[in-house]
Every structure is written in structure tokens, then in C-alpha cells.
Amino acid sequence: MSFSDLPTLNATLNGTSAVLLITGYVFIRQKKINAHRACMLTASTLSLLFLVSYVIYHREVGFTRFTGQGWIRIVYFSILIPHTILAVFAVVPLVAITLNRALRRQFDKHRRIARWTLPIWLFVSITGVLIYWMLYRLP
């Protein structure tokens, strides 16, 4: 695997995390707690792997400029800006707090924050795949 393969790996990790988040949500609604736990711990692990891979890629390669022109450029930055802000300032702390509360069996507190964590984390995971597609597959 080379550094040029990391964006595809990152999109795969993001997409898989999104699927696991949705599946984990369905499981908890069905009261399948062990299945929910497995999905959420796996999604957390994949997101952590994504973060490590993302940092390695951008440390070695730098940043990729978006070359699209016209309306797609507006769409790209309209997705990229909230994705980046939420990924840095919301997802990382929210996931850490939500996971910590679950592991400490503080389920009332876990449930209250998970209602915010899930949609934000899901948005960031899905838009991460869209950003990858626009950067590397659209041109």
C-alpha cells in the first residue's frame, strides 16, 4: 500500500463507519444491546483508524486542491466547510464523551449525548465519502 492509496482507504473507513452507525442505531431501537455495542465499538475503531490514516496522508502528501469549476465548486465547499468544522470541533469530543459514558455504564447520560453525537457523526462520515468522491473521482 502506498500513500496514494490512503484516500480510498479513508473513504472506505468513513463509509463503513456510517453503515455501522446506522446499524447500531437500529439495534439499540430493537433493544439488541450487545449488537449495538459491537457496531458502535467497531465504528469508533474505524473512525480512529481513519484519523490516523488521514493525518499520515496529509503529513506526507500535503493537501489536495479541488479543481472543479462552476456550480460543483460551490457544492464542494458547502459540504467541506461544515464537514471540517464538525469533524474537528464536534465529532472527536462527542464520540469520546459518548463512548466514555457507555463504558462507565452511565446509560442515562450516554443516551442524552448520543442523541447529538449520532447525527453529527453520521453527517461527517457520509460527507467524508462525498468529499473523497468529489476530490478523487469526479475530475
N, C-alpha and C positions, 0 to 999 in steps of 0.2 A: 504494500500500500504506500502510495506517495502522498505528498501534501496536496496535490491536485485532486485526490480522491476524497479529501475531508469534507468539502461542501456537500457532496452526495451523502456521505455518512451522516453528517449533521442533519440534513433534511429527513433522512430515514429515522434517525433517533427522535426528531421532533414529531414526525407523523405517527410513529409507533406510540410515543407518549400520549398523543391526542387520542388514539384509539383506546389505549389503556385507561385514560381518564374517563372517557365516556362509558367504557365497560365497567369500571369501578363504581361509577355513579349508579349505573343500572343495578349492579349487585347490591349496593347498600340500600337502594329503594326496595329490593326484594328481600332484605334482611339476611343476605348471604355475606356475613361479616368476614369470614376467612378469605373468600374470593375477592371481596372488596380490598382487604388488607394486601393481598398478593398483588393485585393490579396497581394499587397506589404506591406500594414499595418499589415495584418494578418501574413504574412511571418516574418515580423520584430518582432511581438509579440511572435510568436512561437520560433523564434531564441533566444529572450531574456529569455523566459521560459526555453529553453534548457540550456542556460548558467547558470541560477540559479540552475537548477536541476543537471547539471554537477558538479558545484562547491560543492553543498551539498553532492553529492555522493562521490566525491573524498576526501572531508574533513572527512567524516565519515568512508569510507571503505578503502581509500588508492588507490593505482594504481594496475591494473590488468596486470599481466605479460602474454605476448604472449608465448604460449607453443608449437606452431607449429615448425616443424623442416624441414630442406631441403629447396627446392625452394620456398615454401609458406612463409617462414620466410623472404626471400629477397623481395617477393611481398608485404608482410605486411609492412615492414619498408620503402619500396619505396613509399607506399601510406601514411603511418603515418607521415613521416618527412615533406613533403610539405603540407599536411593537417594541421599539427600543426602550422607550421610557418605562413601559410596564415591565419589560423583562428585567431591567436593571433595578428599578426602584420598588416594584411591587412583587413580582413572582418570587424572587430569591428570598426576601424576608417572609412573605406569606407562607410559602411552602415550608420553610424552616420552622415557623411557629406552628403551623397546622400539623406537621409531622411530629414535632415535639410533643404537642398536646395529646395526640393519639398514642404515642409510645408511652406517655406517662399515665395513660388511661383517664385523662381528663376529657371525657367524651362530650359533655355539655359545652365546654369551651371549644373543643375541637370542631363540633358541629357548627357553632356560631361563626367561627372564622372560615371554615371550609366553604360556607355559602358564598364567600367573597373570593376565596382562593381558586376554586374550581373554574368559574367562568373566565377569570383573568388568565389563569394558567393555560386553559384551553385556547383562548384567543391568541396568546403568544405562541403556543405550539403550532396552531394552524397557520397563522400569518408567517411564521418562520418558514414553513414549507412554501407558501406563496412567494415570499421574498426570494428563496432559493430558485424557484421556477422562473421568476422574472429576471434574476441576475444571470443564471447559467443556462437556461433552456429556451428562453424567449428570443434572444438575439439570433 
